[in-house]
């Protein structure tokens, strides 16, 4: 994961958070359930899901409840309480779907009683036009669970959208297709959902949905697993189990869908085997909260879990104003081999239990199914990442396949006269150095390749003459290169970049480090990056500018 702070203003989010990005990964639209912003921090709409207070009937407004005394839309505290989807029929149109809650005189207080939508047009000049807002979809005046989830239709174009009812066995099914947002009915899920609070997630292939709810004033946290029919959109109950409760339990599937992860009591992280006949009985403890506290009063206990395209799972702490994320680095592996890394990422900005609610956009049609009717094909697309498998052996590299659109075959060229034909090989290189590694994937519709330069260096102490006291990330890079010096007392240095012929292409002069260099205009190729310290000492390493 690359953490990049965006310049300009910021938008506060609590638990409700959804985003959508452009093809290059740049933020395009996001919402906290109370407002909608666009790229460049444009305010698209500053008030959604709004009603005023009705104190004559002792009914406070949910919107006003979370509008701060400083005139700031803090964001709704509803995990998975909004989602943003592209229009299947018209490029540049986006639909923001969000909950509307009302006050009731019962232990839960506020309940989601209907779902609303806003439609937005992205203009050619990168501004936005709000086409509509607060348009009701489906039924109202019933109690919904918090989560709204979406999965790609098996035709590869449309979207199924799910809203589960609270205290009921029903769910509301919505179809987003070129004709618009269509209510498909209240359907039977096969099991009753209690009056409770919770989250949900859908597995990478769209095969499963897991829903977890914590019952108030109870020690019970119930987990429900459904199978999804992407042709009809229907849910079929498969299994359920219970854990010791926590508020806002997170859920994440491994990319191979063999394992489901969730936590209990915010302190224990569990792995469940989705292939077991009794999923609940298969649980294995893979991590226990290590006691780390951010600041003076923000424990990094386990909360919502994010599934991401890099194959990892990211666990959000349950405390507000926390800057850290935990990482499950290898979720396809059994037991503790999944490698939970606690508080491994510092976002450098606080967040309030915010795990963006994002569907899997890299899901295509189910080829050959009855609803594969649009002539769309799964064009196999190569993606991968690498890391040193174990710290004591820097020559053995674990390659993780991140390809999508259903490749059938894999080919690896390690640039050392060796190859492999499995999705995620572990490979030992003969020596330290720079290697140009390529992966090729193929199915009946497409053959695709991606290559990366990887540099293998020995683990050395600071007293070793091979020690390099600075680091560059990422390497290879595309447009930006961040340079950090790790020497004690180091404050400023001179950064020099030369090509392999020794021609200087950049000299920063003396500058403070760390620094991020913008190198958009640098041609693709290999370079030498040198840091010259105040006493004249210089250390260098190779860097690669990619496409």
Secondary structure, DSSP 8 states (H G I E B T S, - for coil): ------SS-----SS--EEEE-TTS-EEEEE-SS-EEEGGGEEEES--S----BGGGTB--HHHHTB-TTS-B-----TT-EEEEE-SSSTTEEEEEEEEEEE-SSTT-EEEEEEEEEEEEE-TTS-EEEEEEEEEES--SS-EEEEEEEEE-TTSS-EEEEEEETTEEEEEEEEEETTEEEEEEEEEEEEEE-S-EEEEEE-TTS-EEEEEEE-TTSSEEEEEEEEE-TTT--EEEEEEEEEE--TT--EEE-TTSSEEEEEETTTEEEEEETTSSSTGGG-EEEEE----EETTTEE--EEEEEE-TTS-EEEEESSTTEEEEEEETTTTSSGGGG-EEEEEEEEEEEESS-------TT----TTSTT--S------B--EEEEEEETTEEEEEEEEE--BS--SEEEEE-SSS-EE-SSS-EEE-SSSEEEEEEEEEE-SS-EEEEEEEEEE-----TTSTT---EEEESSSBSSEEEEEE-STT--EEEEEEEETT--EEEEEEEEESSEEEE-TTS-SEEEEEEEE-TTS-EEEEEEEE--
